[in-house]
Amino acid sequence: MAQNKTTLACSECGSRNYSKNGGSATRTERLEVKKFCKYCKKHTLHRETK
């Protein structure tokens, strides 16, 4: 069984900072979480990418 790998990208600078294994196949909307971006040096909204 293959695992889905999801990546979270910063909405301001576009850098891909966080990755997660086992993304839910039933979720239709993209995940949006406020996380710390080490490039912007502040908490920003991170969105799920493929």
C-alpha distance matrix in Angstrom:
0.0 3.8 6.6 9.8 12.8 16.1 19.5 22.8 25.9 29.5 31.4 34.6 34.1 30.6 29.3 25.6 25.9 22.9 19.2 16.5 12.8 10.7 13.0 13.5 12.7 15.7 18.2 20.4 22.7 22.3 22.6 26.1 27.2 30.4 29.8 32.1 32.2 33.6 35.0 36.8 37.6 37.2 34.9 33.6 31.1 27.7 25.5 21.8 21.2 18.4
3.8 0.0 3.8 6.6 9.4 12.8 16.1 19.6 22.5 26.2 28.0 31.2 30.5 27.0 25.7 22.0 22.6 19.8 16.0 13.7 10.2 8.8 10.8 12.1 11.4 14.9 16.7 18.7 20.6 19.7 20.1 23.5 24.7 27.8 27.0 29.2 29.0 30.4 31.6 33.5 34.5 34.2 32.0 30.6 28.2 24.6 22.4 18.7 17.8 14.9
6.6 3.8 0.0 3.8 6.3 9.6 13.0 16.3 19.5 23.0 25.0 28.2 27.6 24.3 22.9 19.2 19.4 16.4 12.7 10.1 6.5 5.2 7.4 9.4 9.7 13.3 14.5 16.8 18.2 17.0 16.9 20.2 21.1 24.2 23.4 25.6 25.6 27.1 28.5 30.2 31.1 30.7 28.4 27.1 24.8 21.3 19.3 15.7 15.2 12.8
9.8 6.6 3.8 0.0 3.8 6.4 10.0 13.2 16.3 19.9 21.6 24.9 24.5 21.1 20.0 16.4 17.1 14.3 10.7 8.5 6.0 4.9 5.2 7.6 7.9 11.6 12.0 13.8 15.0 13.5 13.7 17.0 18.3 21.4 20.9 23.3 23.1 25.0 26.1 27.5 28.7 28.2 25.8 24.1 21.6 18.1 15.9 12.1 11.6 9.3
12.8 9.4 6.3 3.8 0.0 3.8 6.8 10.3 13.2 16.9 19.0 22.1 21.3 18.0 16.6 12.9 13.5 10.8 7.1 5.8 4.5 6.0 6.1 9.6 10.8 14.2 13.6 15.2 15.4 13.1 12.8 15.5 16.4 19.2 18.2 20.2 19.8 21.4 22.5 24.1 25.3 25.0 23.0 21.4 19.3 15.6 13.8 10.3 9.5 7.7
16.1 12.8 9.6 6.4 3.8 0.0 3.8 6.8 9.9 13.5 15.4 18.6 18.2 15.0 14.0 10.4 11.2 8.6 5.7 5.3 6.3 7.7 6.1 9.4 10.9 13.7 12.1 13.4 12.8 9.9 9.4 11.9 13.0 15.8 15.1 17.3 16.9 19.0 19.9 21.2 22.5 21.9 19.7 17.9 15.6 11.9 10.0 6.5 6.4 5.9
19.5 16.1 13.0 10.0 6.8 3.8 0.0 3.8 6.5 10.1 12.4 15.3 14.7 11.5 10.2 6.7 7.6 5.8 4.2 6.3 8.8 11.0 9.5 12.8 14.4 16.9 14.8 15.6 14.1 10.6 9.7 11.0 11.6 13.8 12.6 14.4 13.5 15.5 16.2 17.6 19.0 18.7 16.9 15.0 13.1 9.3 8.1 5.6 5.3 6.3
22.8 19.6 16.3 13.2 10.3 6.8 3.8 0.0 3.8 6.8 9.2 12.2 12.1 9.5 8.6 5.8 6.3 5.1 6.0 8.2 11.4 13.4 11.5 14.2 16.3 18.0 15.3 15.9 13.6 9.8 8.2 8.2 8.5 10.2 9.3 11.3 10.5 13.2 13.9 14.6 16.0 15.3 13.3 11.3 9.4 5.6 5.2 4.5 5.9 8.7
25.9 22.5 19.5 16.3 13.2 9.9 6.5 3.8 0.0 3.8 6.3 8.9 8.4 5.7 5.5 4.1 6.0 7.1 9.0 11.8 14.9 17.0 15.0 17.6 19.3 20.9 18.0 17.9 15.2 11.5 10.5 9.5 9.9 10.7 9.8 11.0 9.2 11.8 11.5 12.1 14.2 13.8 12.4 9.9 8.5 5.1 5.4 6.4 6.6 9.8
29.5 26.2 23.0 19.9 16.9 13.5 10.1 6.8 3.8 0.0 3.8 5.5 5.8 4.8 5.5 6.4 7.2 9.1 11.9 14.7 18.1 20.2 18.1 20.5 22.3 23.6 20.3 20.1 17.0 13.4 12.1 9.9 9.7 9.1 8.3 8.9 6.8 9.9 9.3 8.9 11.3 10.6 9.4 6.7 6.2 4.4 6.6 9.2 10.0 13.4
31.4 28.0 25.0 21.6 19.0 15.4 12.4 9.2 6.3 3.8 0.0 3.8 6.1 5.6 8.2 9.5 11.0 12.6 14.9 17.3 20.6 22.2 19.7 21.5 23.0 23.8 20.3 19.4 16.1 12.8 12.2 9.6 10.3 9.9 10.5 11.5 9.8 13.0 11.8 10.5 13.2 11.9 10.6 7.0 5.7 5.6 6.6 9.9 10.8 14.4
34.6 31.2 28.2 24.9 22.1 18.6 15.3 12.2 8.9 5.5 3.8 0.0 3.8 5.8 8.4 11.0 12.1 14.6 17.4 20.2 23.6 25.5 23.2 25.2 26.7 27.6 24.1 23.2 19.8 16.7 15.9 13.1 13.1 11.7 11.8 11.6 9.3 11.9 10.0 8.0 11.2 10.4 10.3 7.2 7.8 8.6 10.4 13.5 14.1 17.5
34.1 30.5 27.6 24.5 21.3 18.2 14.7 12.1 8.4 5.8 6.1 3.8 0.0 3.8 5.7 9.1 10.6 13.7 16.5 19.7 23.1 25.4 23.5 25.9 27.4 28.7 25.5 24.8 21.7 18.2 17.5 15.2 15.1 13.8 12.9 12.1 8.9 10.5 7.8 7.1 10.8 11.2 11.9 9.5 10.5 10.1 11.8 14.2 14.0 17.0
30.6 27.0 24.3 21.1 18.0 15.0 11.5 9.5 5.7 4.8 5.6 5.8 3.8 0.0 3.8 6.4 9.0 11.8 13.9 17.1 20.2 22.4 20.4 22.9 24.1 25.7 22.7 21.9 19.1 15.6 15.3 13.7 14.2 13.9 13.0 13.0 9.9 11.8 9.8 10.0 13.3 13.6 13.5 10.7 10.5 8.8 9.5 11.3 10.5 13.3
29.3 25.7 22.9 20.0 16.6 14.0 10.2 8.6 5.5 5.5 8.2 8.4 5.7 3.8 0.0 3.8 6.0 9.3 11.7 15.2 18.3 21.1 19.6 22.6 24.1 26.1 23.3 23.1 20.5 16.8 15.9 14.6 14.5 14.0 12.2 11.6 8.3 9.4 7.8 9.4 12.1 13.1 13.3 11.4 11.7 9.4 10.7 11.7 10.9 13.3
25.6 22.0 19.2 16.4 12.9 10.4 6.7 5.8 4.1 6.4 9.5 11.0 9.1 6.4 3.8 0.0 3.8 6.1 8.0 11.5 14.6 17.4 16.2 19.3 20.9 23.1 20.6 20.8 18.6 14.8 13.8 13.3 13.1 13.5 11.5 11.7 9.2 10.5 10.2 12.0 14.0 14.7 14.0 12.3 11.9 8.7 9.4 9.4 8.6 10.6
25.9 22.6 19.4 17.1 13.5 11.2 7.6 6.3 6.0 7.2 11.0 12.1 10.6 9.0 6.0 3.8 0.0 3.8 7.0 10.5 13.9 17.0 16.2 19.5 21.7 23.8 21.3 22.1 19.8 16.1 14.2 13.3 12.2 12.1 9.3 9.0 7.0 8.1 9.1 11.1 12.1 12.8 12.2 11.4 11.6 8.7 10.5 10.7 11.0 13.1
22.9 19.8 16.4 14.3 10.8 8.6 5.8 5.1 7.1 9.1 12.6 14.6 13.7 11.8 9.3 6.1 3.8 0.0 3.8 6.9 10.5 13.5 12.9 16.2 18.8 20.9 18.6 19.9 17.9 14.4 12.1 12.0 10.7 11.5 9.0 9.9 9.3 10.8 12.5 14.2 14.7 14.7 13.2 12.6 12.0 8.8 9.9 9.3 10.3 12.0
19.2 16.0 12.7 10.7 7.1 5.7 4.2 6.0 9.0 11.9 14.9 17.4 16.5 13.9 11.7 8.0 7.0 3.8 0.0 3.8 7.0 10.1 10.0 13.6 16.0 18.5 16.8 18.3 17.0 13.7 11.9 13.0 12.4 14.1 12.1 13.5 13.1 14.5 16.0 17.8 18.5 18.5 16.7 15.8 14.6 11.0 11.0 9.0 9.5 10.1
16.5 13.7 10.1 8.5 5.8 5.3 6.3 8.2 11.8 14.7 17.3 20.2 19.7 17.1 15.2 11.5 10.5 6.9 3.8 0.0 3.8 6.7 7.1 10.6 13.3 15.9 14.6 16.8 16.0 13.3 11.3 13.2 12.8 15.1 13.6 15.6 15.9 17.6 19.4 20.9 21.3 20.9 18.7 17.9 16.2 12.8 12.3 9.8 10.8 11.0
12.8 10.2 6.5 6.0 4.5 6.3 8.8 11.4 14.9 18.1 20.6 23.6 23.1 20.2 18.3 14.6 13.9 10.5 7.0 3.8 0.0 3.8 5.9 9.4 11.8 14.7 14.4 16.9 17.0 14.8 13.4 16.0 16.0 18.6 17.3 19.4 19.7 21.2 23.0 24.6 25.1 24.7 22.5 21.6 19.7 16.3 15.2 12.2 12.7 11.7
10.7 8.8 5.2 4.9 6.0 7.7 11.0 13.4 17.0 20.2 22.2 25.5 25.4 22.4 21.1 17.4 17.0 13.5 10.1 6.7 3.8 0.0 3.8 6.4 8.7 11.6 11.9 14.8 15.5 14.1 13.2 16.3 16.8 19.8 19.2 21.8 22.4 24.2 26.0 27.3 27.8 27.0 24.4 23.3 21.0 17.8 16.2 12.9 13.7 12.6
13.0 10.8 7.4 5.2 6.1 6.1 9.5 11.5 15.0 18.1 19.7 23.2 23.5 20.4 19.6 16.2 16.2 12.9 10.0 7.1 5.9 3.8 0.0 3.8 6.3 9.0 8.5 11.2 11.8 10.5 9.8 13.2 14.3 17.7 17.7 20.6 21.2 23.5 25.0 25.9 26.7 25.6 22.8 21.2 18.5 15.4 13.3 10.0 11.1 10.4
13.5 12.1 9.4 7.6 9.6 9.4 12.8 14.2 17.6 20.5 21.5 25.2 25.9 22.9 22.6 19.3 19.5 16.2 13.6 10.6 9.4 6.4 3.8 0.0 3.8 5.5 5.7 9.0 10.5 10.4 10.2 13.9 15.5 19.1 19.7 23.0 23.8 26.4 27.9 28.5 29.3 27.8 24.7 23.0 20.0 17.3 14.9 11.8 13.3 12.7
12.7 11.4 9.7 7.9 10.8 10.9 14.4 16.3 19.3 22.3 23.0 26.7 27.4 24.1 24.1 20.9 21.7 18.8 16.0 13.3 11.8 8.7 6.3 3.8 0.0 3.8 5.6 7.9 10.5 11.1 12.2 16.0 18.1 21.9 22.7 25.9 26.4 29.0 30.1 30.7 31.9 30.4 27.4 25.4 22.2 19.4 16.5 13.2 13.9 12.6
15.7 14.9 13.3 11.6 14.2 13.7 16.9 18.0 20.9 23.6 23.8 27.6 28.7 25.7 26.1 23.1 23.8 20.9 18.5 15.9 14.7 11.6 9.0 5.5 3.8 0.0 3.8 6.3 9.3 11.2 12.3 15.9 18.2 22.0 23.4 26.9 27.7 30.7 31.8 32.0 33.1 31.2 28.0 25.9 22.5 20.2 17.3 14.6 15.9 15.2
18.2 16.7 14.5 12.0 13.6 12.1 14.8 15.3 18.0 20.3 20.3 24.1 25.5 22.7 23.3 20.6 21.3 18.6 16.8 14.6 14.4 11.9 8.5 5.7 5.6 3.8 0.0 3.8 5.8 7.6 8.7 12.3 14.8 18.6 20.3 23.8 24.6 27.8 28.8 28.7 29.9 27.9 24.6 22.4 18.9 16.8 13.9 11.6 13.4 13.5
20.4 18.7 16.8 13.8 15.2 13.4 15.6 15.9 17.9 20.1 19.4 23.2 24.8 21.9 23.1 20.8 22.1 19.9 18.3 16.8 16.9 14.8 11.2 9.0 7.9 6.3 3.8 0.0 3.8 6.7 9.3 12.5 15.7 19.3 21.3 24.8 25.2 28.5 29.0 28.7 30.3 28.3 25.1 22.4 18.8 16.9 13.6 11.6 12.9 13.1
22.7 20.6 18.2 15.0 15.4 12.8 14.1 13.6 15.2 17.0 16.1 19.8 21.7 19.1 20.5 18.6 19.8 17.9 17.0 16.0 17.0 15.5 11.8 10.5 10.5 9.3 5.8 3.8 0.0 3.8 6.5 9.1 12.5 16.0 18.2 21.7 22.2 25.6 26.1 25.4 27.1 24.9 21.7 18.9 15.2 13.7 10.4 9.3 11.2 12.5
22.3 19.7 17.0 13.5 13.1 9.9 10.6 9.8 11.5 13.4 12.8 16.7 18.2 15.6 16.8 14.8 16.1 14.4 13.7 13.3 14.8 14.1 10.5 10.4 11.1 11.2 7.6 6.7 3.8 0.0 3.8 6.5 10.0 13.4 15.2 18.5 18.7 22.0 22.4 22.0 23.7 21.8 18.8 15.9 12.3 10.3 6.9 5.5 7.8 9.8
22.6 20.1 16.9 13.7 12.8 9.4 9.7 8.2 10.5 12.1 12.2 15.9 17.5 15.3 15.9 13.8 14.2 12.1 11.9 11.3 13.4 13.2 9.8 10.2 12.2 12.3 8.7 9.3 6.5 3.8 0.0 3.8 6.6 10.3 12.0 15.5 16.3 19.7 20.6 20.1 21.3 19.2 16.0 13.7 10.2 8.2 5.8 5.1 8.7 11.2
26.1 23.5 20.2 17.0 15.5 11.9 11.0 8.2 9.5 9.9 9.6 13.1 15.2 13.7 14.6 13.3 13.3 12.0 13.0 13.2 16.0 16.3 13.2 13.9 16.0 15.9 12.3 12.5 9.1 6.5 3.8 0.0 3.8 7.0 9.4 12.9 13.8 17.4 18.3 17.3 18.4 16.0 12.7 10.2 6.6 5.7 4.6 6.5 10.1 13.3
27.2 24.7 21.1 18.3 16.4 13.0 11.6 8.5 9.9 9.7 10.3 13.1 15.1 14.2 14.5 13.1 12.2 10.7 12.4 12.8 16.0 16.8 14.3 15.5 18.1 18.2 14.8 15.7 12.5 10.0 6.6 3.8 0.0 3.8 6.1 9.8 11.6 15.1 16.6 15.6 16.0 13.4 9.9 8.3 5.7 5.3 6.6 8.7 12.3 15.5
30.4 27.8 24.2 21.4 19.2 15.8 13.8 10.2 10.7 9.1 9.9 11.7 13.8 13.9 14.0 13.5 12.1 11.5 14.1 15.1 18.6 19.8 17.7 19.1 21.9 22.0 18.6 19.3 16.0 13.4 10.3 7.0 3.8 0.0 3.8 7.1 9.3 12.9 14.5 12.9 12.9 10.0 6.3 5.4 4.4 5.8 8.7 11.5 14.7 18.1
29.8 27.0 23.4 20.9 18.2 15.1 12.6 9.3 9.8 8.3 10.5 11.8 12.9 13.0 12.2 11.5 9.3 9.0 12.1 13.6 17.3 19.2 17.7 19.7 22.7 23.4 20.3 21.3 18.2 15.2 12.0 9.4 6.1 3.8 0.0 3.8 6.4 9.6 11.8 11.0 10.5 8.3 5.3 5.7 6.3 6.3 9.8 12.0 14.7 17.9
32.1 29.2 25.6 23.3 20.2 17.3 14.4 11.3 11.0 8.9 11.5 11.6 12.1 13.0 11.6 11.7 9.0 9.9 13.5 15.6 19.4 21.8 20.6 23.0 25.9 26.9 23.8 24.8 21.7 18.5 15.5 12.9 9.8 7.1 3.8 0.0 3.8 6.3 9.0 8.3 7.0 5.6 4.2 6.2 8.5 8.7 12.4 14.7 16.8 19.9
32.2 29.0 25.6 23.1 19.8 16.9 13.5 10.5 9.2 6.8 9.8 9.3 8.9 9.9 8.3 9.2 7.0 9.3 13.1 15.9 19.7 22.4 21.2 23.8 26.4 27.7 24.6 25.2 22.2 18.7 16.3 13.8 11.6 9.3 6.4 3.8 0.0 3.8 5.4 5.4 5.6 5.8 6.1 6.6 9.0 8.6 12.1 14.3 15.6 18.6
33.6 30.4 27.1 25.0 21.4 19.0 15.5 13.2 11.8 9.9 13.0 11.9 10.5 11.8 9.4 10.5 8.1 10.8 14.5 17.6 21.2 24.2 23.5 26.4 29.0 30.7 27.8 28.5 25.6 22.0 19.7 17.4 15.1 12.9 9.6 6.3 3.8 0.0 3.8 5.7 4.8 7.2 8.9 10.1 12.8 12.2 15.5 17.3 18.1 20.8
35.0 31.6 28.5 26.1 22.5 19.9 16.2 13.9 11.5 9.3 11.8 10.0 7.8 9.8 7.8 10.2 9.1 12.5 16.0 19.4 23.0 26.0 25.0 27.9 30.1 31.8 28.8 29.0 26.1 22.4 20.6 18.3 16.6 14.5 11.8 9.0 5.4 3.8 0.0 3.8 5.4 8.2 10.4 10.6 13.2 12.7 15.7 17.6 18.0 20.6
36.8 33.5 30.2 27.5 24.1 21.2 17.6 14.6 12.1 8.9 10.5 8.0 7.1 10.0 9.4 12.0 11.1 14.2 17.8 20.9 24.6 27.3 25.9 28.5 30.7 32.0 28.7 28.7 25.4 22.0 20.1 17.3 15.6 12.9 11.0 8.3 5.4 5.7 3.8 0.0 3.8 5.5 8.1 8.2 11.3 11.9 15.2 17.8 18.6 21.7
37.6 34.5 31.1 28.7 25.3 22.5 19.0 16.0 14.2 11.3 13.2 11.2 10.8 13.3 12.1 14.0 12.1 14.7 18.5 21.3 25.1 27.8 26.7 29.3 31.9 33.1 29.9 30.3 27.1 23.7 21.3 18.4 16.0 12.9 10.5 7.0 5.6 4.8 5.4 3.8 0.0 3.8 7.2 9.0 12.6 13.4 17.0 19.6 20.8 23.9
37.2 34.2 30.7 28.2 25.0 21.9 18.7 15.3 13.8 10.6 11.9 10.4 11.2 13.6 13.1 14.7 12.8 14.7 18.5 20.9 24.7 27.0 25.6 27.8 30.4 31.2 27.9 28.3 24.9 21.8 19.2 16.0 13.4 10.0 8.3 5.6 5.8 7.2 8.2 5.5 3.8 0.0 3.8 6.2 9.9 11.6 15.4 18.3 20.1 23.5
34.9 32.0 28.4 25.8 23.0 19.7 16.9 13.3 12.4 9.4 10.6 10.3 11.9 13.5 13.3 14.0 12.2 13.2 16.7 18.7 22.5 24.4 22.8 24.7 27.4 28.0 24.6 25.1 21.7 18.8 16.0 12.7 9.9 6.3 5.3 4.2 6.1 8.9 10.4 8.1 7.2 3.8 0.0 3.8 7.1 9.1 12.8 15.8 18.2 21.6
33.6 30.6 27.1 24.1 21.4 17.9 15.0 11.3 9.9 6.7 7.0 7.2 9.5 10.7 11.4 12.3 11.4 12.6 15.8 17.9 21.6 23.3 21.2 23.0 25.4 25.9 22.4 22.4 18.9 15.9 13.7 10.2 8.3 5.4 5.7 6.2 6.6 10.1 10.6 8.2 9.0 6.2 3.8 0.0 3.8 6.3 9.8 13.2 15.4 19.0
31.1 28.2 24.8 21.6 19.3 15.6 13.1 9.4 8.5 6.2 5.7 7.8 10.5 10.5 11.7 11.9 11.6 12.0 14.6 16.2 19.7 21.0 18.5 20.0 22.2 22.5 18.9 18.8 15.2 12.3 10.2 6.6 5.7 4.4 6.3 8.5 9.0 12.8 13.2 11.3 12.6 9.9 7.1 3.8 0.0 3.8 6.6 10.2 12.8 16.5
27.7 24.6 21.3 18.1 15.6 11.9 9.3 5.6 5.1 4.4 5.6 8.6 10.1 8.8 9.4 8.7 8.7 8.8 11.0 12.8 16.3 17.8 15.4 17.3 19.4 20.2 16.8 16.9 13.7 10.3 8.2 5.7 5.3 5.8 6.3 8.7 8.6 12.2 12.7 11.9 13.4 11.6 9.1 6.3 3.8 0.0 3.8 6.9 9.4 13.0
25.5 22.4 19.3 15.9 13.8 10.0 8.1 5.2 5.4 6.6 6.6 10.4 11.8 9.5 10.7 9.4 10.5 9.9 11.0 12.3 15.2 16.2 13.3 14.9 16.5 17.3 13.9 13.6 10.4 6.9 5.8 4.6 6.6 8.7 9.8 12.4 12.1 15.5 15.7 15.2 17.0 15.4 12.8 9.8 6.6 3.8 0.0 3.8 6.5 10.1
21.8 18.7 15.7 12.1 10.3 6.5 5.6 4.5 6.4 9.2 9.9 13.5 14.2 11.3 11.7 9.4 10.7 9.3 9.0 9.8 12.2 12.9 10.0 11.8 13.2 14.6 11.6 11.6 9.3 5.5 5.1 6.5 8.7 11.5 12.0 14.7 14.3 17.3 17.6 17.8 19.6 18.3 15.8 13.2 10.2 6.9 3.8 0.0 3.8 6.9
21.2 17.8 15.2 11.6 9.5 6.4 5.3 5.9 6.6 10.0 10.8 14.1 14.0 10.5 10.9 8.6 11.0 10.3 9.5 10.8 12.7 13.7 11.1 13.3 13.9 15.9 13.4 12.9 11.2 7.8 8.7 10.1 12.3 14.7 14.7 16.8 15.6 18.1 18.0 18.6 20.8 20.1 18.2 15.4 12.8 9.4 6.5 3.8 0.0 3.8
18.4 14.9 12.8 9.3 7.7 5.9 6.3 8.7 9.8 13.4 14.4 17.5 17.0 13.3 13.3 10.6 13.1 12.0 10.1 11.0 11.7 12.6 10.4 12.7 12.6 15.2 13.5 13.1 12.5 9.8 11.2 13.3 15.5 18.1 17.9 19.9 18.6 20.8 20.6 21.7 23.9 23.5 21.6 19.0 16.5 13.0 10.1 6.9 3.8 0.0
